Amino acid sequence: MLLTQLRAIWRAAGEACVTPYAMAPMIATIADARLLCQLRDEARSAVVADGAACPERMMTGVMIEVPSAAIMARELAVRLVDFSASAPTT
């Protein structure tokens, strides 16, 4: 389902001539973040292969919601994604 959503984001951004921003929730490990980036790139390739307009990049972010992500937030935000956000505390 995420791949379908990412393709839709790429297509909509291409039609609007904007750089899209997408943020994924519940990223818990480096492997999760890498998979998100892999799926993002796979979705872009599919849109380009269909001949649709497509921006060069998608600003990709993760929500820091679980303890494991909080511990490695710096590595996630600096090495793998463009931005991150913490979940609100209650």
Order of alpha helices (4+ residues) and beta strands (2+ residues): alpha-beta-alpha-beta-alpha-beta
